[in-house]
Amino acid sequence: MSHRSRSLTFLCIGAALVSLGLSACFPVSLRPRSSSGGSSGGSSGGSSGPTSSVLDLYVGQCIQNPGVDSITDVENAVCTTEHWGEVFHVMTITSSQMPSEDDMDDMAWDACVDAFDAYVGRPYDESELDFTWYVPSQESWAEGDRAIQCIAFDRDGDSLYQPVRNSGL
């Protein structure tokens, strides 16, 4: 699927979520850019482990799939055991006013694609991985959240069992 058709597909999904009012319920919005449905479903592990606020995610952190019902917190995972994704880039929005959803999506797309090769060791277009991101919601922006976090995960929706940093996946 081309970047353009993938982007169009997920803009439609994003519009549907907004129309359902889901983005206003959570302090951070999930904006998927994958065809494998990376933002749906629950955790891909057995029991629940320690959690982190999505506001505190850091580069190199591995997590379980938060699904769509628990976007405020994510279950932490050890990168050498079964996990859903890995944070590979965090950028700060420098604008004094909150950008539109489309502008944040464009910023996130550009930042994630630009950081992908250096972190994973393979260009995004050639990778077995896909990515998604978290961006501030209106509520979290009002509280000072300015972070866009990029998360890599398996393109086919399978679990990862190793860190993606320098993996060449």
C-alpha positions, 0 to 999 in steps of 0.5 A, a space after each residue: 500500500 502506498 504512503 498516500 493511500 495508507 495516509 488516506 485510509 488512516 485519515 478516514 479512521 481518525 475522522 471516524 474516531 473523532 466523530 465518535 468523540 473518542 479523542 476527547 476522552 483521553 489525554 493523548 490521542 493515538 493516530 495509527 498509520 498502519 494497515 495491520 490495525 496496530 491500535 486495536 485489540 488488547 495487550 498481547 501478553 498474559 498478565 498485566 505488568 507495571 504501567 507507564 503514563 503515555 505522557 512519560 514514554 521514552 526512546 527504547 521503551 517497549 510496551 504492550 498494545 494499549 488498544 483503544 480503551 486504555 490510551 492514558 497508560 501502557 503496560 511496560 514490557 521487557 524488549 527481549 520478551 514478547 511485546 507489541 512495540 518500541 518507542 523509537 522517537 520522541 519529539 517536542 512540538 514547539 508551537 505556542 498554539 496547539 496545531 490542528 490534528 492534520 498538522 500534528 499528524 503531518 509532523 508525526 509522520 515526518 518525524 517518525 519516518 525521518 527517525 526510523 532508519 537511524 533507529 531501526 537500521 533499515 529504511 521504513 519502506 524496506 522494513 518489516 516494521 510499521 509505526 504509529 504515534 501518540 500526539 497531545 489531545 486538547 486536554 493534555 495540551 492544556 496541561 503542558 503536553 507537547 510530545 509526539 511519540 513514535 512507536 514501531 511494531 510488527 507490520 503483520 501484527 505479530 509480537 516482537 521478541 527483541 529490541 528493534 533498535 539497530 535490528 535491521 528489521 
